[in-house]
Amino acid sequence: MRERTGGRHGTADKMKGKAKEKTGKITGDERTRGEGRTEQMKGKAKEALHDVKENLAGAKDSLKGKGRRKAH
């Protein structure tokens, strides 16, 4: 079984970051706004990593299947 990382592969980080960014924008707090942007990027990175892992697993499965075909 594969290990899951952070929410739904980064969605929680992106949502949390968006909320922080908006809060910072409303309050004029550039630090909070920047932290929000950073959290959003963290979420996007987790999603990208998940996509790469899924693609590699698919490629691996595809290669395994190619070598084991039976001749008719």
N, C-alpha and C positions, 0 to 999 in steps of 0.2 A: 504494500500500500504506500502511496506517495504522501509525503509530508506537505501540508498546506502552509503557506506563509501569509500572514497578515490579512485578515478579513477575506474578502473574495478576490484574492490575488491583487491586492493594492487598492481596491475600491474604498475601503474604510479610510485609508491614508489620504486618498484624493478628496473624499468628502470632508474629512476633518480639516484638511489643508484649505479647502475652499471656504469653509466656515471661518477659519482663522484669518484668511486673507481679507474676507469681507468685513470682519470685526475690526481688523487693523485699519482698513480703508475708512470705515465709519468713524472710528475714534481718532484717526490721524496718527496712529502708532505704526511707524514704518517697520519697527522690529517685528511686531506681531504679523504684519502683512508679509514680511520676508519669510518668517517661519512658515506661514501658510503656503507660500509658493514652494518652499523647500519640501514640505510634506506632500504636496501634490506631485512634485517630481519623484519623490520616493515611491509613491503609489504607481506612477507611470512606469518606473523602473521595475517594480515587482511584476507588473502586468507583462512587460516585455520579456523579463526573465522566464515567466511562466510560459509564454508563447514559444520561446526558444526551446525550453525543455520539452514541450509537447511536440514541436516539429522534429526535434532530434529523436524522440521516442518513436514517432511515426516513421522516420527514415530508417531507424534501426529495425523496426518490425518489417518494413518493406524489403530491406536487404536480406533479412533472415528468410523471408518467404521466397525470394528469387532463387536462392541456392538449393532449395529443397523441393522444387517441382519435379513431379514424376513424368517420365516420358510415356506417351501412350503407344 
